[in-house]
Amino acid sequence: MCIGAGPAGLYFAISAKIRDAGHDITVIERDPPGATYGWGVVYWDDLLDMLYSNDRESAQRIRAESSLWQEQSIALRTDEASYLTGYGYSVNRAPLLEVLASRATELGVRIEYERAAEDLSEFSDADLIVVADGANSRVRQRYSEQFGTIVDQGRNPYIWLGTDKVFEMFTFDFEETPHGWVWFHAYPSSAGVSTFIVECQEATWRGLGFDRLSDGEGVRLLERIFARMLNGGSLISESRGKAASWQRFTQVYNQTWRHDNVVLIGDAAHTTHFTIGSGTRLAMADAMMLAQMLIGHEDTAGALKTFDEQGHAALRVAQAAARTSMAWFESIDHYTDRSALEFGYALAARHGRQPPWQYQRHMITQNRVVRRGLRLANSCRRVYRARRRGESWR
Ligand SMILES: Cc1cc2nc3c(=O)[nH]c(=O)nc-3n(C[C@H](O)[C@H](O)[C@H](O)COP(=O)(O)OP(=O)(O)OC[C@H]3O[C@@H](n4cnc5c(N)ncnc54)[C@H](O)[C@@H]3O)c2cc1C
């Protein structure tokens, strides 16, 4: 039994079924098919390598739904920008979940939509209950003592929007208002639409009146603040019929992810701040690791124990990076008096100590010709990695 048809729950069902077709797996999801929050999520080659080695079929479909972005641009007050080299991918949550749900169904998984888990006693006949119902997991809340749960809220309000302005690069823009700084990061996520996530400090948010404005008024105000970067484009608040609202990031830690035959995976078990773009990858990695542990152990208890230990160990680096990244954005005022070049470096280096040559590298890569050369080198690397994992390169 699996609670929640997000990336964690669906990918667990797929991973368990391809390892043992005899498993009888039901996934329950409180929402109807196709309903989901948010827009695109970014990921890198490491996720594609993992997906291709685990289930080639769903990996290919996810890759086909994804967009490629190259380089990051970090603008301070629109006009001045610095650049970071590299590339990544992004995929909208809705097609990602459609791919995973259809693959799971093909493999014989039952998905029951519009069924919310209320109490674990409903599943007393299940050998294993995989809890994958996201950051605000109800089951985890009910058993918080057993899991040793700690939940904190991030200080900055953020809102997850779309835009019809197509950003080809992964783009940051920081704008100064009379009430403080407001910034967004945006990236392409599907044909003609980019993901657009806005963040600011609490005092700025109140000062600008976002706590009092209606959804529509708030979005119009953001369009005015970022007018030059949007260049005539509009922000889109509604995703699948629901307007986006301002949120605080929920940080989730659990001392243990298991209790009897119940196991937490994905955001129900742990979250990592969205500015490091890793939550979906970690949720799918949990799913795959758990399926592998179940096949590799004779008893479920042993599998869950190993999953808990190895999963926590594997998460440490990402969780530390996410905490530092969230804190960096919460103290943005410490950095905005720098030049765009220095500011871009501070943003890139926010995860921790950098090797001494990193700063020189940042300076050199501001040169357009150098960047063009690196873009070419990265394209070769990308094609090499795509071929190595068996992807037909594009
Ligand atoms: C603004 C923002 C930007 C992000 N950007 C990125 C990014 O760029 N890259 C990245 O890798 N990650 C990103 N993430 C993180 C990513 O969205 C999550 O880590 C990921 O969705 C976790 O997957 P999950 O399956 O654990 O949870 P979810 O995706 O939240 O899925 C949980 C599912 O459980 C269902 N559910 C909830 N309660 C119940 C119930 N009682 N019964 C039945 N079903 C229930 C929900 O409806 C949902 O479908 C971002 C997150 C945010 C907030």
Ligand as a Chemical Component Dictionary entry (heavy atoms), coordinates in Angstrom:
data_LIG
# 
_chem_comp.id                   LIG 
_chem_comp.type                 NON-POLYMER 
_chem_comp.pdbx_formal_charge   0 
_chem_comp.three_letter_code    LIG 
# 
loop_
_chem_comp_atom.comp_id 
_chem_comp_atom.atom_id 
_chem_comp_atom.alt_atom_id 
_chem_comp_atom.type_symbol 
_chem_comp_atom.charge 
_chem_comp_atom.model_Cartn_x 
_chem_comp_atom.model_Cartn_y 
_chem_comp_atom.model_Cartn_z 
_chem_comp_atom.pdbx_ordinal 
LIG C1  C1  C 0 8.530  26.162 -4.985 1  
LIG C2  C2  C 0 9.105  24.789 -5.120 2  
LIG C3  C3  C 0 9.989  24.534 -6.139 3  
LIG C4  C4  C 0 10.560 23.269 -6.267 4  
LIG N1  N1  N 0 11.460 23.057 -7.254 5  
LIG C5  C5  C 0 12.066 21.868 -7.341 6  
LIG C6  C6  C 0 13.046 21.649 -8.346 7  
LIG O1  O1  O 0 13.353 22.536 -9.137 8  
LIG N2  N2  N 0 13.634 20.423 -8.414 9  
LIG C7  C7  C 0 13.306 19.424 -7.544 10 
LIG O2  O2  O 0 13.885 18.324 -7.644 11 
LIG N3  N3  N 0 12.388 19.593 -6.579 12 
LIG C8  C8  C 0 11.765 20.795 -6.451 13 
LIG N4  N4  N 0 10.838 20.993 -5.471 14 
LIG C9  C9  C 0 10.556 19.916 -4.511 15 
LIG C10 C10 C 0 9.588  18.877 -5.031 16 
LIG O3  O3  O 0 8.400  19.485 -5.494 17 
LIG C11 C11 C 0 9.269  17.874 -3.939 18 
LIG O4  O4  O 0 10.433 17.515 -3.249 19 
LIG C12 C12 C 0 8.643  16.605 -4.524 20 
LIG O5  O5  O 0 7.393  16.936 -5.084 21 
LIG C13 C13 C 0 8.463  15.531 -3.446 22 
LIG O6  O6  O 0 7.715  14.469 -3.980 23 
LIG P1  P1  P 0 6.748  13.617 -3.044 24 
LIG O7  O7  O 0 6.152  12.579 -3.910 25 
LIG O8  O8  O 0 7.462  13.205 -1.817 26 
LIG O9  O9  O 0 5.624  14.645 -2.542 27 
LIG P2  P2  P 0 4.496  15.410 -3.401 28 
LIG O10 O10 O 0 4.987  15.720 -4.742 29 
LIG O11 O11 O 0 4.049  16.530 -2.536 30 
LIG O12 O12 O 0 3.329  14.337 -3.535 31 
LIG C14 C14 C 0 2.542  13.945 -2.432 32 
LIG C15 C15 C 0 1.211  13.422 -2.959 33 
LIG O13 O13 O 0 0.448  12.914 -1.864 34 
LIG C16 C16 C 0 -0.910 13.339 -2.006 35 
LIG N5  N5  N 0 -1.509 13.334 -0.660 36 
LIG C17 C17 C 0 -1.331 14.232 0.339  37 
LIG N6  N6  N 0 -2.026 13.847 1.423  38 
LIG C18 C18 C 0 -2.671 12.709 1.106  39 
LIG C19 C19 C 0 -3.528 11.839 1.827  40 
LIG N7  N7  N 0 -3.881 12.057 3.111  41 
LIG N8  N8  N 0 -3.993 10.715 1.195  42 
LIG C20 C20 C 0 -3.662 10.455 -0.098 43 
LIG N9  N9  N 0 -2.844 11.270 -0.836 44 
LIG C21 C21 C 0 -2.351 12.369 -0.224 45 
LIG C22 C22 C 0 -0.791 14.734 -2.627 46 
LIG O14 O14 O 0 -1.985 15.131 -3.247 47 
LIG C23 C23 C 0 0.353  14.522 -3.600 48 
LIG O15 O15 O 0 -0.100 14.083 -4.850 49 
LIG C24 C24 C 0 10.228 22.249 -5.338 50 
LIG C25 C25 C 0 9.323  22.498 -4.308 51 
LIG C26 C26 C 0 8.773  23.762 -4.192 52 
LIG C27 C27 C 0 7.817  24.024 -3.067 53 
# 
loop_
_chem_comp_bond.comp_id 
_chem_comp_bond.atom_id_1 
_chem_comp_bond.atom_id_2 
_chem_comp_bond.value_order 
_chem_comp_bond.pdbx_ordinal 
LIG C1  C2  SING 1  
LIG C2  C3  SING 2  
LIG C2  C26 DOUB 3  
LIG C3  C4  DOUB 4  
LIG C4  N1  SING 5  
LIG C4  C24 SING 6  
LIG N1  C5  DOUB 7  
LIG C5  C6  SING 8  
LIG C5  C8  SING 9  
LIG C6  O1  DOUB 10 
LIG C6  N2  SING 11 
LIG N2  C7  SING 12 
LIG C7  O2  DOUB 13 
LIG C7  N3  SING 14 
LIG N3  C8  DOUB 15 
LIG C8  N4  SING 16 
LIG N4  C9  SING 17 
LIG N4  C24 SING 18 
LIG C9  C10 SING 19 
LIG C10 O3  SING 20 
LIG C10 C11 SING 21 
LIG C11 O4  SING 22 
LIG C11 C12 SING 23 
LIG C12 O5  SING 24 
LIG C12 C13 SING 25 
LIG C13 O6  SING 26 
LIG O6  P1  SING 27 
LIG P1  O7  DOUB 28 
LIG P1  O8  SING 29 
LIG P1  O9  SING 30 
LIG O9  P2  SING 31 
LIG P2  O10 DOUB 32 
LIG P2  O11 SING 33 
LIG P2  O12 SING 34 
LIG O12 C14 SING 35 
LIG C14 C15 SING 36 
LIG C15 O13 SING 37 
LIG C15 C23 SING 38 
LIG O13 C16 SING 39 
LIG C16 N5  SING 40 
LIG C16 C22 SING 41 
LIG N5  C17 SING 42 
LIG N5  C21 SING 43 
LIG C17 N6  DOUB 44 
LIG N6  C18 SING 45 
LIG C18 C19 SING 46 
LIG C18 C21 DOUB 47 
LIG C19 N7  SING 48 
LIG C19 N8  DOUB 49 
LIG N8  C20 SING 50 
LIG C20 N9  DOUB 51 
LIG N9  C21 SING 52 
LIG C22 O14 SING 53 
LIG C22 C23 SING 54 
LIG C23 O15 SING 55 
LIG C24 C25 DOUB 56 
LIG C25 C26 SING 57 
LIG C26 C27 SING 58 
# 
